[in-house]
């Protein structure tokens, strides 16, 4: 099982580290990551393997939203099945 995590917000030091640390603590492996900075806006998309995680998907999503709120970012986790369904048109 995989999920797509998106992060958008004002660029600041430690964004990748903070998100990666949450994933590490939950035994979630990062399969692919793409990030860029456009002017002062940080944009990142991660593909992660949630099959061996030690937390259910809803809890992970809530934790990432809370991290985003704390850091002034918009963080969204979407299960791969939902992501694929949304983009299958």
N, CA, C and O atoms as a printed pandas DataFrame, in Angstrom:
     atom_number atom_name residue_name chain_id  residue_number  x_coord  y_coord  z_coord
0              1         N          UNK        A               1    0.844   -1.175    0.000
1              2        CA          UNK        A               1    0.000    0.000    0.000
2              3         C          UNK        A               1    0.886    1.233    0.000
3              4         O          UNK        A               1    1.882    1.313    0.719
4              5         N          UNK        A               2    0.495    2.186   -0.823
5              6        CA          UNK        A               2    1.282    3.403   -0.931
6              7         C          UNK        A               2    0.383    4.616   -0.761
7              8         O          UNK        A               2   -0.842    4.536   -0.854
8              9         N          UNK        A               3    1.041    5.747   -0.507
9             10        CA          UNK        A               3    0.318    7.008   -0.366
10            11         C          UNK        A               3    1.148    8.117   -1.000
11            12         O          UNK        A               3    2.367    8.012   -1.134
12            13         N          UNK        A               4    0.450    9.183   -1.385
13            14        CA          UNK        A               4    1.093   10.376   -1.924
14            15         C          UNK        A               4    0.944   11.471   -0.874
15            16         O          UNK        A               4   -0.156   11.728   -0.385
16            17         N          UNK        A               5    2.053   12.110   -0.533
17            18        CA          UNK        A               5    2.051   13.205    0.436
18            19         C          UNK        A               5    2.495   14.462   -0.296
19            20         O          UNK        A               5    3.537   14.473   -0.951
20            21         N          UNK        A               6    1.701   15.519   -0.185
21            22        CA          UNK        A               6    2.074   16.794   -0.782
22            23         C          UNK        A               6    2.283   17.827    0.323
23            24         O          UNK        A               6    1.573   17.847    1.328
24            25         N          UNK        A               7    3.272   18.675    0.105
25            26        CA          UNK        A               7    3.594   19.738    1.060
26            27         C          UNK        A               7    3.755   21.031    0.269
27            28         O          UNK        A               7    4.514   21.087   -0.698
28            29         N          UNK        A               8    3.039   22.060    0.687
29            30        CA          UNK        A               8    3.113   23.363    0.012
30            31         C          UNK        A               8    3.147   24.452    1.070
31            32         O          UNK        A               8    2.397   24.410    2.046
32            33         N          UNK        A               9    4.031   25.434    0.868
33            34        CA          UNK        A               9    4.078   26.555    1.786
34            35         C          UNK        A               9    5.303   27.401    1.593
35            36         O          UNK        A               9    6.109   27.150    0.697
36            37         N          UNK        A              10    5.445   28.392    2.422
37            38        CA          UNK        A              10    6.606   29.274    2.381
38            39         C          UNK        A              10    7.850   28.475    2.725
39            40         O          UNK        A              10    7.866   27.720    3.697
40            41         N          UNK        A              11    8.891   28.645    1.925
41            42        CA          UNK        A              11   10.129   27.901    2.137
42            43         C          UNK        A              11   10.785   28.295    3.449
43            44         O          UNK        A              11   10.898   29.475    3.779
44            45         N          UNK        A              12   11.211   27.292    4.181
45            46        CA          UNK        A              12   11.942   27.494    5.421
46            47         C          UNK        A              12   12.818   26.278    5.678
47            48         O          UNK        A              12   12.567   25.201    5.138
48            49         N          UNK        A              13   13.815   26.444    6.476
49            50        CA          UNK        A              13   14.730   25.355    6.804
50            51         C          UNK        A              13   14.006   24.260    7.583
51            52         O          UNK        A              13   13.234   24.548    8.497
52            53         N          UNK        A              14   14.258   23.006    7.218
53            54        CA          UNK        A              14   13.794   21.877    8.016
54            55         C          UNK        A              14   12.491   21.235    7.596
55            56         O          UNK        A              14   12.009   20.333    8.281
56            57         N          UNK        A              15   11.901   21.670    6.485
57            58        CA          UNK        A              15   10.626   21.082    6.077
58            59         C          UNK        A              15   10.788   19.599    5.759
59            60         O          UNK        A              15   10.053   18.764    6.287
60            61         N          UNK        A              16   11.739   19.273    4.906
61            62        CA          UNK        A              16   11.944   17.871    4.527
62            63         C          UNK        A              16   12.297   17.046    5.756
63            64         O          UNK        A              16   11.797   15.933    5.923
64            65         N          UNK        A              17   13.148   17.579    6.610
65            66        CA          UNK        A              17   13.542   16.850    7.826
66            67         C          UNK        A              17   12.355   16.581    8.733
67            68         O          UNK        A              17   12.228   15.483    9.275
68            69         N          UNK        A              18   11.484   17.565    8.906
69            70        CA          UNK        A              18   10.334   17.400    9.806
70            71         C          UNK        A              18    9.363   16.348    9.282
71            72         O          UNK        A              18    8.908   15.489   10.038
72            73         N          UNK        A              19    9.044   16.412    7.988
73            74        CA          UNK        A              19    8.117   15.440    7.404
74            75         C          UNK        A              19    8.753   14.053    7.418
75            76         O          UNK        A              19    8.102   13.073    7.779
76            77         N          UNK        A              20   10.018   13.969    7.027
77            78        CA          UNK        A              20   10.718   12.687    7.017
78            79         C          UNK        A              20   10.801   12.078    8.405
79            80         O          UNK        A              20   10.709   10.859    8.553
80            81         N          UNK        A              21   10.973   12.903    9.416
81            82        CA          UNK        A              21   11.056   12.397   10.785
82            83         C          UNK        A              21    9.738   11.761   11.230
83            84         O          UNK        A              21    9.739   10.714   11.878
84            85         N          UNK        A              22    8.610   12.395   10.881
85            86        CA          UNK        A              22    7.302   11.797   11.199
86            87         C          UNK        A              22    7.192   10.432   10.535
87            88         O          UNK        A              22    6.751    9.467   11.161
88            89         N          UNK        A              23    7.588   10.349    9.281
89            90        CA          UNK        A              23    7.509    9.078    8.562
90            91         C          UNK        A              23    8.422    8.030    9.180
91            92         O          UNK        A              23    8.037    6.870    9.323
92            93         N          UNK        A              24    9.625    8.438    9.544
93            94        CA          UNK        A              24   10.578    7.515   10.179
94            95         C          UNK        A              24   10.011    6.958   11.483
95            96         O          UNK        A              24   10.101    5.758   11.742
96            97         N          UNK        A              25    9.428    7.830   12.300
97            98        CA          UNK        A              25    8.862    7.398   13.576
98            99         C          UNK        A              25    7.706    6.422   13.386
99           100         O          UNK        A              25    7.399    5.639   14.285
100          101         N          UNK        A              26    7.073    6.466   12.238
101          102        CA          UNK        A              26    5.922    5.597   11.951
102          103         C          UNK        A              26    6.288    4.411   11.057
103          104         O          UNK        A              26    5.408    3.712   10.555
104          105         N          UNK        A              27    7.607    4.184   10.857
105          106        CA          UNK        A              27    8.112    3.071   10.024
106          107         C          UNK        A              27    7.550    3.107    8.608
107          108         O          UNK        A              27    7.187    2.075    8.044
108          109         N          UNK        A              28    7.484    4.300    8.047
109          110        CA          UNK        A              28    6.986    4.483    6.688
110          111         C          UNK        A              28    8.163    4.854    5.796
111          112         O          UNK        A              28    8.901    5.799    6.075
112          113         N          UNK        A              29    8.323    4.094    4.722
113          114        CA          UNK        A              29    9.457    4.260    3.828
114          115         C          UNK        A              29    9.131    5.235    2.696
115          116         O          UNK        A              29    8.069    5.147    2.079
116          117         N          UNK        A              30   10.044    6.154    2.430
117          118        CA          UNK        A              30    9.912    7.074    1.304
118          119         C          UNK        A              30   10.417    6.361    0.054
119          120         O          UNK        A              30   11.579    5.958   -0.012
120          121         N          UNK        A              31    9.540    6.207   -0.934
121          122        CA          UNK        A              31    9.904    5.537   -2.178
122          123         C          UNK        A              31   10.438    6.512   -3.216
123          124         O          UNK        A              31   11.348    6.186   -3.978
124          125         N          UNK        A              32    9.868    7.703   -3.240
125          126        CA          UNK        A              32   10.282    8.713   -4.203
126          127         C          UNK        A              32    9.940   10.081   -3.626
127          128         O          UNK        A              32    8.970   10.230   -2.884
128          129         N          UNK        A              33   10.735   11.058   -3.972
129          130        CA          UNK        A              33   10.511   12.417   -3.477
130          131         C          UNK        A              33   10.917   13.398   -4.567
131          132         O          UNK        A              33   11.935   13.229   -5.240
132          133         N          UNK        A              34   10.093   14.423   -4.720
133          134        CA          UNK        A              34   10.384   15.484   -5.680
134          135         C          UNK        A              34   10.050   16.791   -4.985
135          136         O          UNK        A              34    8.937   16.967   -4.489
136          137         N          UNK        A              35   10.996   17.699   -4.946
137          138        CA          UNK        A              35   10.734   18.987   -4.303
138          139         C          UNK        A              35   11.378   20.091   -5.104
139          140         O          UNK        A              35   12.380   19.896   -5.792
140          141         N          UNK        A              36   10.767   21.268   -4.992
141          142        CA          UNK        A              36   11.348   22.439   -5.633
142          143         C          UNK        A              36   10.922   23.678   -4.861
143          144         O          UNK        A              36    9.968   23.667   -4.083
144          145         N          UNK        A              37   11.665   24.736   -5.109
145          146        CA          UNK        A              37   11.352   26.024   -4.525
146          147         C          UNK        A              37   11.129   26.987   -5.681
147          148         O          UNK        A              37   12.006   27.183   -6.523
148          149         N          UNK        A              38    9.937   27.587   -5.711
149          150        CA          UNK        A              38    9.589   28.560   -6.748
150          151         C          UNK        A              38    9.431   29.902   -6.054
151          152         O          UNK        A              38    8.482   30.117   -5.300
152          153         N          UNK        A              39   10.377   30.807   -6.318
153          154        CA          UNK        A              39   10.487   32.062   -5.568
154          155         C          UNK        A              39   10.670   31.701   -4.111
155          156         O          UNK        A              39   11.716   31.162   -3.748
156          157         N          UNK        A              40    9.697   31.974   -3.265
157          158        CA          UNK        A              40    9.840   31.600   -1.854
158          159         C          UNK        A              40    8.841   30.512   -1.449
159          160         O          UNK        A              40    8.625   30.265   -0.262
160          161         N          UNK        A              41    8.230   29.860   -2.462
161          162        CA          UNK        A              41    7.257   28.809   -2.186
162          163         C          UNK        A              41    7.902   27.432   -2.317
163          164         O          UNK        A              41    8.532   27.124   -3.329
164          165         N          UNK        A              42    7.737   26.616   -1.290
165          166        CA          UNK        A              42    8.259   25.258   -1.254
166          167         C          UNK        A              42    7.146   24.305   -1.688
167          168         O          UNK        A              42    6.017   24.397   -1.208
168          169         N          UNK        A              43    7.476   23.389   -2.601
169          170        CA          UNK        A              43    6.522   22.392   -3.071
170          171         C          UNK        A              43    7.214   21.030   -3.052
171          172         O          UNK        A              43    8.306   20.873   -3.597
172          173         N          UNK        A              44    6.565   20.043   -2.415
173          174        CA          UNK        A              44    7.149   18.704   -2.356
174          175         C          UNK        A              44    6.052   17.666   -2.543
175          176         O          UNK        A              44    4.943   17.806   -2.028
176          177         N          UNK        A              45    6.391   16.618   -3.294
177          178        CA          UNK        A              45    5.517   15.468   -3.450
178          179         C          UNK        A              45    6.335   14.234   -3.095
179          180         O          UNK        A              45    7.443   14.043   -3.597
180          181         N          UNK        A              46    5.773   13.395   -2.219
181          182        CA          UNK        A              46    6.444   12.161   -1.808
182          183         C          UNK        A              46    5.534   10.980   -2.122
183          184         O          UNK        A              46    4.318   11.061   -1.951
184          185         N          UNK        A              47    6.126    9.892   -2.578
185          186        CA          UNK        A              47    5.435    8.620   -2.683
186          187         C          UNK        A              47    5.996    7.756   -1.569
187          188         O          UNK        A              47    7.207    7.550   -1.491
188          189         N          UNK        A              48    5.125    7.247   -0.704
189          190        CA          UNK        A              48    5.580    6.494    0.462
190          191         C          UNK        A              48    4.903    5.134    0.524
191          192         O          UNK        A              48    3.784    4.949    0.045
192          193         N          UNK        A              49    5.616    4.183    1.130
193          194        CA          UNK        A              49    5.089    2.833    1.358
194          195         C          UNK        A              49    4.531    2.787    2.770
195          196         O          UNK        A              49    5.280    2.900    3.740
196          197         N          UNK        A              50    3.212    2.622    2.890
197          198        CA          UNK        A              50    2.576    2.621    4.208
198          199         C          UNK        A              50    2.261    1.210    4.695
199          200         O          UNK        A              50    1.664    1.041    5.758
200          201         N          UNK        A              51    2.655    0.197    3.928
201          202        CA          UNK        A              51    2.268   -1.181    4.257
202          203         C          UNK        A              51    2.877   -1.690    5.557
203          204         O          UNK        A              51    2.277   -2.543    6.211
204          205         N          UNK        A              52    4.027   -1.204    5.945
205          206        CA          UNK        A              52    4.679   -1.671    7.180
206          207         C          UNK        A              52    4.625   -0.638    8.303
207          208         O          UNK        A              52    5.259   -0.810    9.344
208          209         N          UNK        A              53    3.878    0.416    8.092
209          210        CA          UNK        A              53    3.787    1.471    9.092
210          211         C          UNK        A              53    3.148    0.988   10.381
211          212         O          UNK        A              53    2.354    0.046   10.384
212          213         N          UNK        A              54    3.505    1.648   11.478
213          214        CA          UNK        A              54    2.978    1.274   12.786
214          215         C          UNK        A              54    1.834    2.192   13.220
215          216         O          UNK        A              54    1.586    2.369   14.412
216          217         N          UNK        A              55    1.145    2.771   12.244
217          218        CA          UNK        A              55    0.027    3.675   12.514
218          219         C          UNK        A              55   -0.979    3.519   11.376
219          220         O          UNK        A              55   -0.593    3.246   10.239
220          221         N          UNK        A              56   -2.267    3.692   11.677
221          222        CA          UNK        A              56   -3.250    3.613   10.603
222          223         C          UNK        A              56   -3.174    4.887    9.761
223          224         O          UNK        A              56   -2.665    5.917   10.205
224          225         N          UNK        A              57   -3.693    4.791    8.537
225          226        CA          UNK        A              57   -3.556    5.887    7.585
226          227         C          UNK        A              57   -4.216    7.178    8.068
227          228         O          UNK        A              57   -3.657    8.260    7.895
228          229         N          UNK        A              58   -5.397    7.072    8.671
229          230        CA          UNK        A              58   -6.102    8.266    9.149
230          231         C          UNK        A              58   -5.291    8.994   10.213
231          232         O          UNK        A              58   -5.232   10.223   10.214
232          233         N          UNK        A              59   -4.670    8.250   11.111
233          234        CA          UNK        A              59   -3.846    8.870   12.162
234          235         C          UNK        A              59   -2.614    9.542   11.572
235          236         O          UNK        A              59   -2.230   10.634   11.991
236          237         N          UNK        A              60   -1.996    8.880   10.595
237          238        CA          UNK        A              60   -0.842    9.476    9.917
238          239         C          UNK        A              60   -1.248   10.775    9.244
239          240         O          UNK        A              60   -0.558   11.787    9.369
240          241         N          UNK        A              61   -2.356   10.750    8.538
241          242        CA          UNK        A              61   -2.837   11.943    7.856
242          243         C          UNK        A              61   -3.076   13.080    8.838
243          244         O          UNK        A              61   -2.672   14.217    8.590
244          245         N          UNK        A              62   -3.732   12.773    9.953
245          246        CA          UNK        A              62   -3.984   13.790   10.985
246          247         C          UNK        A              62   -2.684   14.350   11.548
247          248         O          UNK        A              62   -2.574   15.553   11.785
248          249         N          UNK        A              63   -1.704   13.483   11.761
249          250        CA          UNK        A              63   -0.411   13.923   12.304
250          251         C          UNK        A              63    0.305   14.853   11.328
251          252         O          UNK        A              63    0.916   15.840   11.739
252          253         N          UNK        A              64    0.228   14.538   10.047
253          254        CA          UNK        A              64    0.870   15.396    9.045
254          255         C          UNK        A              64    0.158   16.733    8.904
255          256         O          UNK        A              64    0.806   17.764    8.723
256          257         N          UNK        A              65   -1.174   16.725    8.984
257          258        CA          UNK        A              65   -1.930   17.987    8.950
258          259         C          UNK        A              65   -1.528   18.859   10.140
259          260         O          UNK        A              65   -1.317   20.063    9.992
260          261         N          UNK        A              66   -1.422   18.244   11.323
261          262        CA          UNK        A              66   -1.026   18.983   12.532
262          263         C          UNK        A              66    0.382   19.553   12.380
263          264         O          UNK        A              66    0.636   20.689   12.781
264          265         N          UNK        A              67    1.294   18.778   11.807
265          266        CA          UNK        A              67    2.651   19.269   11.564
266          267         C          UNK        A              67    2.603   20.460   10.618
267          268         O          UNK        A              67    3.277   21.466   10.841
268          269         N          UNK        A              68    1.811   20.344    9.569
269          270        CA          UNK        A              68    1.675   21.452    8.627
270          271         C          UNK        A              68    1.144   22.705    9.300
271          272         O          UNK        A              68    1.646   23.803    9.060
272          273         N          UNK        A              69    0.128   22.547   10.143
273          274        CA          UNK        A              69   -0.423   23.694   10.862
274          275         C          UNK        A              69    0.650   24.354   11.734
275          276         O          UNK        A              69    0.745   25.580   11.801
276          277         N          UNK        A              70    1.439   23.532   12.390
277          278        CA          UNK        A              70    2.497   24.038   13.274
278          279         C          UNK        A              70    3.571   24.796   12.493
279          280         O          UNK        A              70    4.127   25.779   12.982
280          281         N          UNK        A              71    3.857   24.328   11.273
281          282        CA          UNK        A              71    4.926   24.921   10.473
282          283         C          UNK        A              71    4.417   25.944    9.457
283          284         O          UNK        A              71    5.215   26.522    8.720
284          285         N          UNK        A              72    3.114   26.175    9.406
285          286        CA          UNK        A              72    2.559   27.114    8.432
286          287         C          UNK        A              72    2.544   26.564    7.020
287          288         O          UNK        A              72    2.715   27.310    6.055
288          289         N          UNK        A              73    2.338   25.251    6.893
289          290        CA          UNK        A              73    2.334   24.567    5.608
290          291         C          UNK        A              73    1.003   23.867    5.395
291          292         O          UNK        A              73    0.249   23.637    6.342
292          293         N          UNK        A              74    0.725   23.533    4.154
293          294        CA          UNK        A              74   -0.415   22.684    3.839
294          295         C          UNK        A              74    0.144   21.310    3.499
295          296         O          UNK        A              74    0.820   21.151    2.482
296          297         N          UNK        A              75   -0.131   20.311    4.343
297          298        CA          UNK        A              75    0.336   18.943    4.110
298          299         C          UNK        A              75   -0.888   18.054    3.945
299          300         O          UNK        A              75   -1.790   18.049    4.783
300          301         N          UNK        A              76   -0.902   17.306    2.855
301          302        CA          UNK        A              76   -2.013   16.422    2.547
302          303         C          UNK        A              76   -1.473   15.034    2.237
303          304         O          UNK        A              76   -0.562   14.884    1.422
304          305         N          UNK        A              77   -2.034   14.022    2.887
305          306        CA          UNK        A              77   -1.699   12.635    2.586
306          307         C          UNK        A              77   -2.909   12.004    1.915
307          308         O          UNK        A              77   -4.030   12.111    2.412
308          309         N          UNK        A              78   -2.678   11.344    0.781
309          310        CA          UNK        A              78   -3.760   10.727    0.034
310          311         C          UNK        A              78   -3.375    9.281   -0.279
311          312         O          UNK        A              78   -2.303    9.020   -0.824
312          313         N          UNK        A              79   -4.251    8.355    0.067
313          314        CA          UNK        A              79   -4.003    6.956   -0.240
314          315         C          UNK        A              79   -3.880    6.798   -1.750
315          316         O          UNK        A              79   -4.594    7.461   -2.503
316          317         N          UNK        A              80   -2.993    5.940   -2.192
317          318        CA          UNK        A              80   -2.730    5.761   -3.621
318          319         C          UNK        A              80   -4.007    5.412   -4.400
319          320         O          UNK        A              80   -4.186    5.893   -5.518
320          321         N          UNK        A              81   -4.888    4.594   -3.837
321          322        CA          UNK        A              81   -6.116    4.213   -4.541
322          323         C          UNK        A              81   -6.987    5.430   -4.834
323          324         O          UNK        A              81   -7.542    5.547   -5.927
324          325         N          UNK        A              82   -7.109    6.322   -3.880
325          326        CA          UNK        A              82   -7.902    7.540   -4.075
326          327         C          UNK        A              82   -7.226    8.444   -5.097
327          328         O          UNK        A              82   -7.880    9.003   -5.976
328          329         N          UNK        A              83   -5.909    8.579   -4.970
329          330        CA          UNK        A              83   -5.155    9.401   -5.912
330          331         C          UNK        A              83   -5.349    8.902   -7.343
331          332         O          UNK        A              83   -5.602    9.691   -8.253
332          333         N          UNK        A              84   -5.228    7.586   -7.534
333          334        CA          UNK        A              84   -5.387    7.007   -8.870
334          335         C          UNK        A              84   -6.801    7.192   -9.406
335          336         O          UNK        A              84   -6.988    7.488  -10.587
336          337         N          UNK        A              85   -7.789    7.019   -8.547
337          338        CA          UNK        A              85   -9.178    7.202   -8.965
338          339         C          UNK        A              85   -9.438    8.636   -9.399
339          340         O          UNK        A              85  -10.117    8.869  -10.399
340          341         N          UNK        A              86   -8.906    9.590   -8.662
341          342        CA          UNK        A              86   -9.111   11.001   -8.986
342          343         C          UNK        A              86   -8.481   11.384  -10.325
343          344         O          UNK        A              86   -8.969   12.286  -11.005
344          345         N          UNK        A              87   -7.411   10.708  -10.700
345          346        CA          UNK        A              87   -6.665   11.086  -11.901
346          347         C          UNK        A              87   -6.848   10.108  -13.059
347          348         O          UNK        A              87   -6.017   10.054  -13.965
348          349         N          UNK        A              88   -7.929    9.339  -13.031
349          350        CA          UNK        A              88   -8.167    8.329  -14.046
350          351         C          UNK        A              88   -9.101    8.800  -15.153
351          352         O          UNK        A              88   -9.442    8.003  -16.028
352          353         N          UNK        A              89   -9.507    9.996  -15.153
353          354        CA          UNK        A              89  -10.485   10.483  -16.133
354          355         C          UNK        A              89   -9.904   10.572  -17.514
355          356         O          UNK        A              89  -10.598   10.964  -18.452
